[in-house]
Amino acid sequence: MNVIVKIRLKRVGTTKRPRYRVVVVDSAAKRDGRVIEEIGSYDPTQQPAVFSLNEESVIKWLKVGAQPTETVKSLITKAELYQKLAQ
């Protein structure tokens, strides 16, 4: 079995008030299942949406081959971490 590590969102918060944590997980784990590491947060309910990422952890996981989901990839791009990764 091939294990892939993903960087994705884990839903927290109440009904109709979603908040998310940016987490590193095994690709076979459930959406809100066991995580390897929590590396940020995202709140889409505020205008504009608020997010924070631990830059060192994100870069570390991308270097070892973790695959971000589309939403997390857009957050990483907005935080300009791909540019720091290339340096």
C-alpha positions as CSV (number, residue, x, y, z in Angstrom):
1,M,0.0,0.0,0.0
2,N,1.4,3.3,-1.1
3,V,1.1,6.0,1.6
4,I,0.7,9.6,0.4
5,V,1.0,12.5,2.8
6,K,-1.5,15.3,2.1
7,I,-1.9,18.9,3.4
8,R,-5.6,19.5,3.7
9,L,-8.4,21.1,5.7
10,K,-10.0,19.7,8.8
11,R,-13.4,21.1,9.6
12,V,-14.0,22.5,13.1
13,G,-16.6,25.0,14.3
14,T,-20.4,24.9,14.6
15,T,-23.2,24.3,12.2
16,K,-23.2,27.0,9.5
17,R,-20.1,28.6,11.1
18,P,-17.3,26.5,9.6
19,R,-13.7,27.1,10.5
20,Y,-10.9,24.9,9.3
21,R,-7.5,23.8,10.5
22,V,-4.7,23.2,7.9
23,V,-3.3,19.8,8.8
24,V,-0.9,17.2,7.5
25,V,-2.5,13.7,7.2
26,D,-2.1,10.3,5.7
27,S,-4.2,10.3,2.5
28,A,-6.3,7.4,3.7
29,A,-7.4,9.2,6.9
30,K,-10.9,10.6,7.2
31,R,-11.6,14.3,6.8
32,D,-11.7,15.0,10.5
33,G,-9.6,11.9,11.5
34,R,-6.1,11.6,13.0
35,V,-3.6,14.2,11.9
36,I,0.2,14.1,11.8
37,E,0.6,17.9,12.4
38,E,-1.5,21.0,12.6
39,I,0.1,23.8,10.6
40,G,-2.4,26.5,10.3
41,S,-6.0,27.7,10.3
42,Y,-8.5,29.2,7.9
43,D,-11.8,31.1,8.6
44,P,-13.8,31.6,5.4
45,T,-16.8,33.2,7.2
46,Q,-15.0,36.5,7.8
47,Q,-14.8,39.1,5.1
48,P,-12.1,38.9,3.8
49,A,-11.3,35.3,4.7
50,V,-8.7,35.0,7.4
51,F,-5.9,32.4,7.4
52,S,-2.6,31.8,9.1
53,L,0.1,29.3,8.3
54,N,3.2,28.1,10.1
55,E,5.7,28.9,7.3
56,E,8.5,26.7,8.5
57,S,6.2,23.7,8.8
58,V,4.6,24.2,5.4
59,I,7.9,24.5,3.7
60,K,9.3,21.4,5.6
61,W,6.3,19.2,4.5
62,L,6.4,20.4,0.9
63,K,10.1,19.6,0.7
64,V,9.5,16.0,1.9
65,G,6.8,15.5,-0.7
66,A,3.5,16.3,0.9
67,Q,0.7,17.0,-1.6
68,P,-1.6,20.0,-0.9
69,T,-5.2,20.0,-1.9
70,E,-6.5,22.7,-4.3
71,T,-7.8,24.9,-1.5
72,V,-4.6,24.6,0.6
73,K,-2.5,25.2,-2.6
74,S,-4.4,28.5,-3.1
75,L,-3.7,29.5,0.5
76,I,0.0,28.7,0.2
77,T,0.1,30.7,-3.0
78,K,-1.6,33.7,-1.3
79,A,0.9,33.5,1.5
80,E,3.7,33.5,-1.1
81,L,5.3,30.4,0.4
82,Y,6.1,28.7,-3.0
83,Q,8.5,31.6,-3.7
84,K,10.2,31.0,-0.4
85,L,10.4,27.3,-1.2
86,A,12.1,28.0,-4.5
87,Q,14.9,30.0,-2.8
